[in-house]
């Protein structure tokens, strides 16, 4: 038996007319957030040293600035390498008591993974995760313009998710 509000289709009714409030595309859309958005919130300040500086200089700067890595640049500001706390700790284990006087160029990672300001955050996060590193210099026009960390990316994405959840809640509640 049909419900009392049911009406059978009649001759003039159109078939297959339906509306969709949601689609797979809208529900599964990928984040289009970029590195530029993170830098706009965080700021583009980046600290660097020269290849001829010592590990002692680097350790002092890392402590003072409360950061985890420094970019090594040449005189023109072009990135030449990167040096992180992890790199220093590993070297200290290999050469106990002899690490601090060593030069940065002996310890820095020369093959630097960089990103651009228009790179998508999801792509940067994937590269960092796959490469197992936490810091990535941001380069524009061959020059250093910022540093992005895996923590920056995660924090930015969490804020986005909170905002999306709030918007959904407002849409449901009214």
Secondary structure, DSSP 8 states (H G I E B T S, - for coil): ---TT-----TT--SS----S--HHHHS-----BHHHHHHHH-----EE-TTSBHHHHHHHHHHHT-SEEEEE-TTS-EEEEEEHHHHHHHHHHSTTTSTTSBHHHHSBSS--EE-TTSBHHHHHHHHHHHT-SEEEEEETTEEEEEEEHHHHHHHHHHHHHHHHHHHHHHHH-
